[in-house]
Amino acid sequence: MASKKWLVLLAATLLTCGTPKKECSSATCAGCCDSAGECQNGVASNACGVAGAFCATCNPAENCSLGSCVDGASTGGGSATGGGSATGGGSATGGGSATGGGSATGGGSATGGGSATGGGPASSTLSLTLNGMTGAFDHVDHGVESDGGLYVEAYFGAAAGCQLMNSPTPSRTLIIANINALSGDVTYAQGLRVTLLDFDGTLTSEPFVRAIDATAQAISVQPGQNVTFSIQATFDGGTLTGEFTAPHCTGLDG
């Protein structure tokens, strides 16, 4: 698996699980699922992956980093395949330029880890109140799953543009997965899952917390371009409300 859903790794390193194969999925496993259907933490070279993907085995010259097999010698911006080398988010010849760590401006491409294609600017009124504290999310992207559903990540304190593997870690990330209804409502009972990763501990000291109920309403949906939803979610000790518009980020495609 490429760079998709790399932020789930923080939860993966702190969680181990052992579920039957039929239950090892993105909804139940923050790491990867092995051939026996067991949930692994996703950080080992022989079991590398995130978000319930099938575990990959890295080559001897590779390490498992952020849920992906990468060249063991690569640091910082690393090399950008098919587009020359990029150091610290600099320019990659033959493949456009990436500024400030590989962000794409106006829907352009960022070599070496993902791109934003089509769509307009992101917007968000998402607000999560948890344990008496309230936090916002001001940056949102979406990816398109292989089954046509949507995967969304909302951030606070993230770098501009489509988030890449070497982008700075944001203050917090909200993962909205399994949006399989592209019109009308999609509910928790239909598979909708909402997970908070609070990296600076503003809202919770836990590595991640999951909503116990959620409903999203489609407002304007153009997968691969722009999607707009309103959403309500219930957490143990808190609630999420608001609306978001998310442009497409190919690094989140599944």
C-alpha positions in Angstrom: 0.0 0.0 0.0 1.3 3.5 -0.8 1.0 6.5 1.4 -2.7 6.3 2.1 -4.0 6.7 5.6 -0.5 7.0 7.0 -1.6 8.9 10.1 -3.4 5.7 11.4 0.2 4.5 12.2 0.3 6.2 15.6 -2.7 4.1 16.7 -1.2 1.0 15.1 2.0 1.1 17.1 0.0 1.2 20.3 -2.6 -1.4 19.5 -2.5 -5.2 18.9 -5.5 -7.3 18.1 -6.4 -10.8 17.1 -9.7 -11.1 15.3 -11.0 -13.7 12.9 -10.2 -13.1 9.2 -13.8 -12.1 8.4 -13.6 -9.3 11.0 -10.1 -7.9 10.2 -10.8 -4.8 8.2 -10.4 -1.0 8.2 -13.2 -0.8 10.7 -11.5 -3.2 13.2 -7.8 -3.0 12.6 -5.6 0.2 12.6 -2.6 -1.9 11.4 -2.7 -4.6 8.7 -4.4 -8.0 8.3 -2.1 -11.0 7.8 -2.9 -14.2 5.8 -4.5 -15.8 8.8 -6.9 -12.9 9.3 -5.1 -11.6 12.3 -4.7 -7.8 13.0 -1.0 -6.9 13.1 0.4 -3.5 14.3 1.6 -2.8 10.7 5.1 -1.6 11.6 7.2 -4.7 11.1 9.1 -5.3 7.8 7.3 -8.7 7.4 3.9 -7.2 8.2 3.7 -3.7 7.0 0.5 -1.7 6.4 -2.3 0.4 7.8 -6.1 0.7 7.9 -6.9 -3.0 7.6 -5.0 -3.5 4.4 -3.4 -6.9 3.6 0.1 -7.0 5.3 3.0 -6.4 2.9 6.5 -8.0 3.2 9.2 -5.5 2.6 12.3 -6.3 0.5 15.6 -6.7 2.4 16.7 -3.2 1.4 13.5 -1.6 2.6 12.0 -0.6 6.0 8.4 -0.3 7.1 7.8 3.4 7.6 4.3 4.9 8.2 2.7 1.7 7.0 4.6 1.6 3.7 7.8 -0.3 2.5 10.4 2.4 1.8 14.1 2.4 0.8 16.0 2.1 4.0 18.3 4.9 2.9 15.5 7.4 2.2 15.1 10.3 4.6 13.3 13.7 4.4 11.8 14.2 1.0 13.6 11.1 -0.4 13.5 10.4 -4.1 10.5 11.0 -6.2 10.0 8.2 -8.7 9.2 9.1 -12.2 10.0 12.7 -11.5 13.6 13.2 -10.5 14.8 13.6 -7.0 13.3 16.0 -4.5 15.2 17.1 -1.4 13.3 18.6 1.5 10.3 19.2 -0.7 12.2 21.0 -3.5 11.6 20.7 -7.2 11.5 17.5 -9.1 12.5 17.7 -12.7 10.2 16.3 -15.3 7.3 16.1 -12.9 6.4 19.6 -11.8 7.5 21.3 -8.6 6.5 20.6 -5.0 6.6 23.6 -2.6 6.8 23.4 1.2 7.0 19.6 1.5 5.1 18.6 -1.6 1.8 20.4 -1.4 -0.2 21.0 -4.5 -1.6 24.4 -5.3 -4.9 24.9 -7.2 -5.3 21.1 -7.8 -1.9 20.5 -9.3 0.4 17.6 -8.6 3.0 17.0 -6.0 5.6 14.4 -7.0 6.9 11.7 -4.7 3.8 10.9 -2.6 0.4 12.0 -3.8 -1.4 14.8 -5.5 -4.6 16.8 -5.4 -6.6 16.7 -8.6 -9.5 18.8 -9.6 -11.9 20.4 -7.2 -11.9 23.7 -5.4 -10.6 24.8 -2.0 -11.4 22.9 1.1 -13.7 24.3 3.8 -14.9 23.1 7.1 -17.1 24.0 10.1 -16.3 20.7 11.8 -16.1 21.0 15.6 -15.5 18.3 18.1 -16.3 18.7 21.8 -14.7 16.0 23.9 -14.1 15.8 27.6 -15.2 19.5 28.0 -12.7 20.7 25.4 -13.6 21.9 21.9 -11.4 21.6 18.8 -11.9 22.5 15.1 -10.7 21.0 11.8 -9.7 23.5 9.1 -8.2 21.3 6.3 -10.1 18.4 4.6 -9.2 16.0 1.7 -11.0 13.0 0.3 -9.9 9.8 -1.5 -11.9 7.4 -3.6 -12.1 3.8 -2.6 -11.9 0.8 -5.0 -15.6 0.2 -4.4 -16.5 3.8 -5.3 -17.0 4.9 -1.6 -15.2 7.8 0.0 -12.5 8.1 2.6 -12.0 11.6 4.2 -9.3 13.0 6.5 -9.9 16.4 8.3 -7.0 18.1 10.0 -6.1 20.9 12.3 -2.6 22.4 12.1 -1.7 20.6 8.8 0.5 21.9 6.0 -1.2 23.4 3.0 -2.2 21.1 0.1 -2.6 17.4 -0.2 -0.9 15.7 2.8 2.1 13.5 1.9 4.1 10.9 3.8 6.7 13.5 4.6 4.3 16.3 5.5 4.6 17.6 9.1 2.3 15.9 11.6 -0.8 18.0 12.3 -2.1 18.8 15.7 -5.0 16.4 15.2 -6.7 14.3 12.5 -10.2 13.1 12.0 -10.7 10.0 9.9 -14.1 9.5 8.3 -14.2 6.1 6.6 -16.7 3.9 4.7 -18.8 6.7 3.2 -20.5 4.2 0.8 -23.7 6.2 0.2 -23.0 9.0 -2.2 -26.5 10.5 -1.9 -28.8 10.8 1.1 -27.6 9.6 4.5 -25.0 7.1 5.5 -25.1 5.8 9.1 -22.9 4.0 11.6 -25.1 0.9 11.0 -24.1 1.1 7.3 -20.4 1.1 8.2 -19.6 4.8 8.6 -16.7 5.1 11.1 -15.2 8.3 12.6 -11.9 8.2 14.5 -9.9 11.0 16.2 -6.1 11.0 16.4 -5.1 13.8 18.8 -1.4 14.2 18.4 -0.9 17.2 20.8 -3.4 15.9 23.4 -5.7 18.9 23.3 -8.9 16.9 23.4 -7.8 13.5 24.8 -4.7 11.8 26.1 -5.7 8.6 24.3 -3.8 7.7 21.1 -7.1 7.6 19.3 -10.8 7.5 20.1 -13.6 6.2 17.9 -17.2 7.5 17.6 -19.9 5.1 18.9 -22.5 6.5 16.5 -22.4 8.7 13.3 -24.5 10.0 10.4 -23.3 11.8 7.3 -25.6 13.6 4.9 -24.5 14.2 1.3 -24.9 17.7 0.0 -22.8 17.8 -3.2 -20.8 14.8 -4.2 -18.4 14.6 -7.1 -15.9 11.8 -6.3 -12.5 12.6 -7.5 -13.2 16.3 -7.6 -15.1 17.8 -4.6 -17.5 16.4 -2.0 -19.6 18.2 0.6 -21.2 16.5 3.6 -22.7 17.5 6.9 -21.9 15.0 9.7 -22.9 14.3 13.3 -21.0 11.8 15.5 -21.3 10.7 19.1 -18.1 9.9 21.1 -17.9 8.6 24.6 -17.9 12.0 26.3 -18.4 14.2 23.3 -20.0 15.1 20.0 -18.9 16.1 16.5 -21.0 18.4 14.3 -20.5 20.5 11.2 -20.1 20.5 7.5 -17.0 20.1 5.2 -16.1 20.4 1.6 -13.1 18.2 0.6 -11.1 18.3 -2.6 -9.6 15.2 -4.0 -6.2 13.9 -2.8 -5.0 10.8 -4.8 -2.7 9.9 -1.9 -5.9 8.9 0.0 -7.3 6.7 -2.9 -7.7 3.1 -2.1 
